[in-house]
Amino acid sequence: MPIPCVPRIRIAIGCHPHNAAHYDDALEARLRERLHDENVSAVGEIGLDYHYDLSPREDQREAFRRQIRLAKEAGLPVVLHLREAHDDGFAILSEEGFPEAGTLLHCFNLDAAELARWVDAGCYIAFGGPLTFKKADYVREAAKLVPLDRLLTETDAPYMTPEPLRGTTCGPEHVVFTAAKLADVRGFEGDRTPARWEFMRHTLENALGLLDREPTPWQRGE
Amino acid sequence: MAREDEPVFRDQFFRRKRRNGEWEVVASPTLFTSVADTHAHLQLLPDPGLALARAALHKVRFIETIVDVWEDGDTTFEKLGEWKREGAIGIRTIARHC
């Protein structure tokens, strides 16, 4: 077996909605400084989390708006964390404008009805552990509807471990279970079929195209 | 951030805990192409270098790691190179025993 290489690694940095209460000018200045690092390729995870409400909702919305504006200024895509807050999240993005560099909806775990407006808005949809969960047929139905050029795989490691390993710590290698399930869901069953390989290659190319990007002129200070 | 009773296995296998407390190996899907993990928190893993080695051995070619500007500090920016070096060593160490 040929010795593989260490994966290519890029960084997304942002203020999680849990910490939105701390988002002030000083924190934004620190974020701006970090965004210039050549390893950074996205702003995230940012968004709204009305499930835990660890920061006041008004603070979450304000931090989200400010980071969308910053991402657009920097020419970078955004990685979204939205939980029980998709209506507000979509409204804010619509008002601010979806970043031209791209919008990635992380950990999609909702149904086809919710999916539609995000796909129509041109977002990338990332599927992780929930795609494999036993009671998540609605997520798998949604996954069938995402355009091939907008599909992504993820883990959220160390969280959201896919089946059949739920209950253990998740690592980035666990993405193979999700990728295999996604290929099955999309009708590419059987490990050795070229169509399945081609499908997986597409999801990898989507990730590289969106996230393994050259530093923007803003990042280079031009 | 490993679960309290979960040992770190320095190999490429996936495991889950049986009711008798033993850790059994779980077969992983066979991929013939590379894949991407577009959302991981490397710095929260118990051994990021080992995680990178395991990921490489399972055909993970790209990882986007997430950093929170408020609570994560500078760890990822400072340690990324070290994690990659440890990962490269780990790949060779594990592959030798495959």
Chai-1 contact restraints between the chains, C-beta under 6 A:
chainA,res_idxA,chainB,res_idxB,connection_type,confidence,min_distance_angstrom,max_distance_angstrom,comment,restraint_id
A,I3,B,A95,contact,1.0,0.0,6.0,A-B,restraint_1
A,P4,B,A56,contact,1.0,0.0,6.0,A-B,restraint_2
A,V6,B,L52,contact,1.0,0.0,6.0,A-B,restraint_3
A,V6,B,A56,contact,1.0,0.0,6.0,A-B,restraint_4
A,V6,B,K84,contact,1.0,0.0,6.0,A-B,restraint_5
A,V6,B,G87,contact,1.0,0.0,6.0,A-B,restraint_6
A,V6,B,A88,contact,1.0,0.0,6.0,A-B,restraint_7
A,P7,B,A55,contact,1.0,0.0,6.0,A-B,restraint_8
A,P7,B,A56,contact,1.0,0.0,6.0,A-B,restraint_9
A,P7,B,V60,contact,1.0,0.0,6.0,A-B,restraint_10
A,P7,B,R61,contact,1.0,0.0,6.0,A-B,restraint_11
A,P7,B,F62,contact,1.0,0.0,6.0,A-B,restraint_12
A,P7,B,I63,contact,1.0,0.0,6.0,A-B,restraint_13
A,R8,B,F62,contact,1.0,0.0,6.0,A-B,restraint_14
A,I9,B,I63,contact,1.0,0.0,6.0,A-B,restraint_15
A,R10,B,E64,contact,1.0,0.0,6.0,A-B,restraint_16
A,I11,B,T65,contact,1.0,0.0,6.0,A-B,restraint_17
A,I11,B,V67,contact,1.0,0.0,6.0,A-B,restraint_18
A,A12,B,E64,contact,1.0,0.0,6.0,A-B,restraint_19
A,A12,B,I66,contact,1.0,0.0,6.0,A-B,restraint_20
A,I13,B,V67,contact,1.0,0.0,6.0,A-B,restraint_21
A,I13,B,V69,contact,1.0,0.0,6.0,A-B,restraint_22
A,C15,B,V69,contact,1.0,0.0,6.0,A-B,restraint_23
A,C15,B,W70,contact,1.0,0.0,6.0,A-B,restraint_24
A,H16,B,D68,contact,1.0,0.0,6.0,A-B,restraint_25
A,N19,B,W70,contact,1.0,0.0,6.0,A-B,restraint_26
A,N19,B,E71,contact,1.0,0.0,6.0,A-B,restraint_27
A,H22,B,W70,contact,1.0,0.0,6.0,A-B,restraint_28
A,R30,B,V69,contact,1.0,0.0,6.0,A-B,restraint_29
A,L31,B,V69,contact,1.0,0.0,6.0,A-B,restraint_30
A,E45,B,I66,contact,1.0,0.0,6.0,A-B,restraint_31
A,H106,B,H39,contact,1.0,0.0,6.0,A-B,restraint_32
A,A126,B,T38,contact,1.0,0.0,6.0,A-B,restraint_33
A,L152,B,T38,contact,1.0,0.0,6.0,A-B,restraint_34
A,T153,B,V35,contact,1.0,0.0,6.0,A-B,restraint_35
A,E154,B,D37,contact,1.0,0.0,6.0,A-B,restraint_36
A,E154,B,T38,contact,1.0,0.0,6.0,A-B,restraint_37
A,E154,B,H39,contact,1.0,0.0,6.0,A-B,restraint_38
A,T155,B,D37,contact,1.0,0.0,6.0,A-B,restraint_39
A,T155,B,A40,contact,1.0,0.0,6.0,A-B,restraint_40
A,D156,B,H39,contact,1.0,0.0,6.0,A-B,restraint_41
A,A157,B,A40,contact,1.0,0.0,6.0,A-B,restraint_42
A,P158,B,M1,contact,1.0,0.0,6.0,A-B,restraint_43
A,P158,B,L44,contact,1.0,0.0,6.0,A-B,restraint_44
A,P158,B,L45,contact,1.0,0.0,6.0,A-B,restraint_45
A,P164,B,V26,contact,1.0,0.0,6.0,A-B,restraint_46
A,L165,B,F14,contact,1.0,0.0,6.0,A-B,restraint_47
A,L165,B,R16,contact,1.0,0.0,6.0,A-B,restraint_48
A,T168,B,R16,contact,1.0,0.0,6.0,A-B,restraint_49
A,T169,B,A2,contact,1.0,0.0,6.0,A-B,restraint_50
A,T169,B,R3,contact,1.0,0.0,6.0,A-B,restraint_51
A,T169,B,E6,contact,1.0,0.0,6.0,A-B,restraint_52
A,G171,B,A51,contact,1.0,0.0,6.0,A-B,restraint_53
A,P172,B,D37,contact,1.0,0.0,6.0,A-B,restraint_54
A,P172,B,A40,contact,1.0,0.0,6.0,A-B,restraint_55
A,P172,B,A51,contact,1.0,0.0,6.0,A-B,restraint_56
A,P172,B,A55,contact,1.0,0.0,6.0,A-B,restraint_57
A,P172,B,V60,contact,1.0,0.0,6.0,A-B,restraint_58
A,P172,B,I63,contact,1.0,0.0,6.0,A-B,restraint_59
A,E173,B,R54,contact,1.0,0.0,6.0,A-B,restraint_60
A,E173,B,A55,contact,1.0,0.0,6.0,A-B,restraint_61
A,E173,B,H58,contact,1.0,0.0,6.0,A-B,restraint_62
A,E173,B,V60,contact,1.0,0.0,6.0,A-B,restraint_63
A,V175,B,V35,contact,1.0,0.0,6.0,A-B,restraint_64
A,V175,B,D37,contact,1.0,0.0,6.0,A-B,restraint_65
A,V175,B,V60,contact,1.0,0.0,6.0,A-B,restraint_66
A,V176,B,S28,contact,1.0,0.0,6.0,A-B,restraint_67
A,V176,B,P29,contact,1.0,0.0,6.0,A-B,restraint_68
A,V176,B,L31,contact,1.0,0.0,6.0,A-B,restraint_69
A,V176,B,H58,contact,1.0,0.0,6.0,A-B,restraint_70
A,A179,B,V35,contact,1.0,0.0,6.0,A-B,restraint_71
A,A180,B,P29,contact,1.0,0.0,6.0,A-B,restraint_72
A,D191,B,T30,contact,1.0,0.0,6.0,A-B,restraint_73
A,W197,B,F32,contact,1.0,0.0,6.0,A-B,restraint_74
A,W197,B,T33,contact,1.0,0.0,6.0,A-B,restraint_75
A,M200,B,T33,contact,1.0,0.0,6.0,A-B,restraint_76
A,M200,B,V35,contact,1.0,0.0,6.0,A-B,restraint_77
A,R201,B,T33,contact,1.0,0.0,6.0,A-B,restraint_78
A,L204,B,S34,contact,1.0,0.0,6.0,A-B,restraint_79
A,L204,B,V35,contact,1.0,0.0,6.0,A-B,restraint_80
A,L204,B,A36,contact,1.0,0.0,6.0,A-B,restraint_81
A,A207,B,A36,contact,1.0,0.0,6.0,A-B,restraint_82
A,A207,B,T38,contact,1.0,0.0,6.0,A-B,restraint_83
A,A207,B,F62,contact,1.0,0.0,6.0,A-B,restraint_84
A,L208,B,F62,contact,1.0,0.0,6.0,A-B,restraint_85
A,L211,B,E64,contact,1.0,0.0,6.0,A-B,restraint_86
